[in-house]
Structures are given as structure tokens and as C-alpha cells.
């Protein structure tokens, strides 16, 4: 009775089309899910990321869940995740990652998950790191530990996600190592929300590769073509 009353007062709506969600639907209706530009499964690497990271750092696997559309559904979803207090969307993204990528070598070979950190000032402003729940849920689903606080962000800048390539700016040093021993000899999976130019990811990867015996793979919730 109480749940029924809540559903009337606060109906669950699709984040994109705003239609009412069915009981078994979360965040998106089935119609909108079918319209998402998912990255097709392949046992190797995503060609767009191969090209983006070529020569920037040594990696094992680079993959992504969906393609980022600057004027489409993926932008809407990532905007809710980062700026509209919907960190629980991270669990939804992780569940879809498990459904679509659980057989891929990227999740069969890594033994640590590391998320791109955000600056403490931005964390205080936003109240959460948009990758927290995504990384934690991935860790539970794939039985891979999430290594926390091994890297800190020392450069504070406005978000680059929704800027075009000419509007972006980068500091020479974005990150610093806190606890390198936590990743010594491990195959680390770096996760990020949106991979665009790849500059942020490259700086993070090269920093981790300074640790003895580290191997790197990369997974983005979304990647720009």
C-alpha cells in the first residue's frame, strides 16, 4: 500500500524519454536501452582506443561499454551520473558491463581495479566520485579488488567531459602516487567515465607504469569515436 502510494507521488521515469518505467526497469525504459550506441563485443581491443593510445603507453586491453554521443543518449546518462546526483547509475553501468563483457579477457586477467581520482575540492563540491559505485560494483561482480587511494589528483580544473577537443586544457602533472606498493606486480584495470582524447588516461597509466611489475588495461563507461 505504502509502496503504491509512493509510486503515485514519485513515479519512476525514464531518464531520457521521461516515460513511466515498468517495475522491472531501472533508469531507462526498454525502448531507450535499445537505442543506446553500445560498443559491439569483440575479444580483442576497441580500434578507436587502440589508435588513441598508440605510442602513449603500453597496455594489455582497452575497451568500453558504449560510444559517447555529444548530442545523444550517452551524454544524457553521463550528465546524470556526474552532475545530477545519480551516482547509483554507476551500478547500472556495471551490471550492463557484466552482461556484455564478462567473457572478455580484460576481466579474466586483471587483478586490481583503479578508478580515475577526482580532486578533493571537486569531491567536496560534488559530494561523490562518479566512479565509486561503478568500480565497487564491477569489483563485486567480477571478484576483483578495488585498490583505493593509491593515486591522488593534484591538479584542480573544470570538467573536460563536455568540452570539444580545442577547448580542453591539461596540466603537465595531474596525478601523484600515494601508495605504489598496493599495485606492485599487479595487472591494473583503470576505469573512467568518458574517454575522449585519452590524455588524462595516458597520464594516469604512465604514472602507474612506474610501479615495478605493473601491467595496464583500460575500460571506459563511454568512449568518443
C-alpha positions as CSV (number, residue, x, y, z in Angstrom):
1,X,0.0,0.0,0.0
2,X,2.7,2.4,1.0
3,X,4.9,1.5,-2.0
4,X,1.9,2.0,-4.3
5,X,1.3,5.5,-2.8
6,X,5.0,6.4,-3.3
7,X,4.8,5.2,-6.9
8,X,1.9,7.6,-7.5
9,X,3.6,10.6,-5.7
10,X,7.1,9.9,-7.1
11,X,6.8,7.9,-10.3
12,X,9.9,6.3,-11.7
13,X,10.5,7.9,-15.1
14,X,13.0,7.1,-17.8
15,X,15.9,9.5,-17.6
16,X,15.9,10.1,-21.3
17,X,12.3,10.0,-22.7
18,X,10.6,10.7,-19.3
19,X,8.0,7.9,-19.8
20,X,7.0,5.8,-16.8
21,X,9.2,2.9,-16.1
22,X,7.8,-0.6,-15.6
23,X,8.5,-2.3,-12.3
24,X,11.4,-4.3,-13.7
25,X,13.0,-1.3,-15.4
26,X,15.7,0.9,-13.8
27,X,16.7,4.4,-15.0
28,X,15.9,3.7,-18.7
29,X,12.9,2.1,-20.4
30,X,13.4,-0.8,-22.7
31,X,12.8,1.4,-25.8
32,X,15.7,3.7,-24.8
33,X,18.0,0.9,-23.9
34,X,17.6,-0.5,-27.4
35,X,18.7,2.9,-28.8
36,X,21.9,3.1,-26.8
37,X,25.0,3.0,-29.0
38,X,26.7,0.0,-27.4
39,X,30.2,-1.0,-28.2
40,X,29.9,-4.3,-30.0
41,X,31.6,-7.2,-28.3
42,X,35.0,-8.3,-29.7
43,X,37.6,-10.5,-28.0
44,X,40.4,-8.0,-28.7
45,X,40.7,-4.3,-28.4
46,X,38.5,-1.4,-29.4
47,X,40.0,0.1,-32.6
48,X,39.2,3.7,-31.7
49,X,41.1,3.3,-28.4
50,X,44.0,1.4,-30.0
51,X,44.5,4.4,-32.2
52,X,44.0,6.9,-29.4
53,X,46.6,5.3,-27.1
54,X,49.1,4.1,-29.7
55,X,52.6,5.1,-28.6
56,X,51.3,6.9,-25.4
57,X,51.7,3.9,-23.0
58,X,52.0,0.2,-23.0
59,X,48.7,-1.6,-22.4
60,X,47.2,-5.1,-22.5
61,X,43.5,-4.4,-23.3
62,X,41.5,-1.2,-24.0
63,X,37.7,-1.4,-24.1
64,X,34.5,0.5,-23.4
65,X,30.8,-0.2,-22.7
66,X,29.2,2.4,-25.1
67,X,30.1,5.1,-27.6
68,X,29.8,8.7,-26.4
69,X,27.4,10.8,-28.5
70,X,27.9,14.5,-27.8
71,X,24.3,15.2,-28.5
72,X,22.7,11.9,-27.7
73,X,21.6,9.4,-25.0
74,X,25.0,8.6,-23.7
75,X,25.7,12.3,-22.9
76,X,22.4,12.5,-21.1
77,X,23.2,9.4,-19.0
78,X,26.8,10.6,-18.1
79,X,25.4,14.0,-17.2
80,X,23.0,12.4,-14.7
81,X,25.9,10.3,-13.3
82,X,28.3,13.2,-12.8
83,X,26.2,16.3,-12.2
84,X,22.6,15.3,-11.2
85,X,23.4,13.3,-8.1
86,X,22.8,9.9,-9.7
87,X,25.9,8.0,-8.5
88,X,23.7,4.9,-8.4
89,X,23.8,4.9,-12.2
90,X,27.3,3.5,-11.7
91,X,25.7,0.2,-10.5
92,X,23.5,0.1,-13.6
93,X,26.5,0.7,-15.9
94,X,28.5,-2.0,-14.1
95,X,25.7,-4.5,-14.4
96,X,25.5,-3.9,-18.1
97,X,29.3,-4.3,-18.3
98,X,29.0,-7.7,-16.6
99,X,26.2,-8.8,-19.0
100,X,28.1,-7.8,-22.1
101,X,31.8,-8.2,-21.2
102,X,32.1,-10.9,-18.6
103,X,33.7,-13.3,-21.0
104,X,36.3,-10.8,-22.3
105,X,39.9,-11.4,-21.4
106,X,40.1,-7.8,-20.0
107,X,38.1,-9.0,-17.0
108,X,39.6,-12.5,-16.9
109,X,43.2,-11.3,-16.5
110,X,43.2,-8.2,-14.3
111,X,43.7,-8.5,-10.6
112,X,43.1,-4.9,-9.4
113,X,40.7,-2.1,-10.3
114,X,41.8,1.5,-10.1
115,X,39.4,4.4,-10.8
116,X,40.5,7.8,-12.1
117,X,40.5,10.0,-8.9
118,X,39.0,13.5,-8.7
119,X,40.5,16.4,-6.9
120,X,39.5,16.8,-3.2
121,X,37.9,20.2,-3.9
122,X,35.8,18.8,-6.7
123,X,34.9,15.8,-4.5
124,X,33.7,18.2,-1.8
125,X,31.6,20.2,-4.3
126,X,30.0,17.2,-6.0
127,X,29.8,15.0,-2.9
128,X,30.9,11.9,-4.6
129,X,33.3,10.4,-7.2
130,X,31.1,9.3,-10.1
131,X,33.2,6.2,-10.5
132,X,32.8,5.0,-6.9
133,X,29.8,2.8,-7.3
134,X,30.7,1.7,-10.8
135,X,34.1,0.5,-9.6
136,X,32.8,-1.1,-6.4
137,X,30.0,-3.0,-8.3
138,X,32.5,-4.2,-11.0
139,X,34.7,-5.5,-8.3
140,X,31.9,-7.5,-6.7
141,X,30.6,-8.8,-10.0
142,X,34.0,-9.9,-11.3
143,X,35.5,-10.7,-7.9
144,X,38.3,-8.2,-8.5
145,X,39.5,-6.0,-5.6
146,X,39.3,-2.2,-6.0
147,X,42.5,-0.5,-4.9
148,X,41.7,2.8,-3.2
149,X,43.8,5.9,-2.7
150,X,46.9,4.7,-4.5
151,X,46.8,7.7,-6.7
152,X,45.6,11.3,-5.9
153,X,44.6,14.1,-8.2
154,X,46.8,17.1,-7.6
155,X,45.5,19.3,-10.5
156,X,42.2,21.1,-10.0
157,X,40.4,22.1,-13.2
158,X,36.9,22.4,-14.5
159,X,35.5,19.3,-16.1
160,X,36.7,18.4,-19.6
161,X,33.9,16.0,-20.4
162,X,31.6,18.2,-22.3
163,X,34.2,20.4,-24.0
164,X,35.4,19.8,-27.5
165,X,39.0,19.0,-28.3
166,X,40.0,22.6,-28.8
167,X,38.5,23.8,-25.5
168,X,40.4,21.3,-23.4
169,X,43.5,22.1,-21.4
170,X,45.7,19.9,-19.3
171,X,48.3,20.3,-16.7
172,X,51.7,18.6,-17.1
173,X,51.2,16.8,-13.8
174,X,47.6,15.8,-13.0
175,X,48.2,12.8,-10.6
176,X,50.7,11.7,-7.9
177,X,51.3,8.3,-6.5
178,X,50.3,7.7,-2.9
179,X,50.8,4.0,-2.2
180,X,52.7,2.3,-5.1
181,X,53.2,-0.9,-3.1
182,X,49.5,-1.6,-3.3
183,X,49.8,-2.2,-7.1
184,X,53.3,-3.7,-7.3
185,X,53.4,-6.6,-9.7
186,X,49.7,-6.3,-10.5
187,X,47.7,-6.1,-13.7
188,X,45.6,-3.0,-13.0
189,X,42.4,-2.1,-14.8
190,X,41.9,1.7,-14.9
191,X,38.3,2.7,-15.2
192,X,36.9,6.1,-16.3
193,X,33.6,7.5,-17.2
194,X,34.3,9.1,-20.6
195,X,37.4,8.6,-22.7
196,X,37.8,11.4,-25.3
197,X,41.3,12.5,-26.3
198,X,42.8,9.9,-23.9
199,X,45.2,12.4,-22.4
200,X,44.0,12.0,-18.8
201,X,44.0,8.3,-19.0
202,X,47.5,8.3,-20.6
203,X,48.9,10.4,-17.7
204,X,47.3,8.0,-15.2
205,X,48.6,4.9,-17.0
206,X,52.2,6.2,-17.3
207,X,52.3,7.1,-13.7
208,X,51.2,3.5,-12.7
209,X,53.6,2.0,-15.1
210,X,56.4,3.5,-13.0
211,X,55.5,0.9,-10.3
212,X,57.5,-2.3,-10.5
213,X,55.8,-5.1,-12.4
214,X,52.6,-3.3,-13.2
215,X,50.6,-4.0,-16.4
216,X,47.7,-1.8,-17.5
217,X,44.3,-2.3,-19.1
218,X,41.7,0.4,-19.6
219,X,37.9,0.3,-19.5
220,X,35.7,3.4,-20.1
221,X,31.9,3.6,-19.5
222,X,31.9,5.5,-22.7
223,X,34.4,6.5,-25.4
224,X,34.2,9.1,-28.1
225,X,34.7,7.9,-31.7
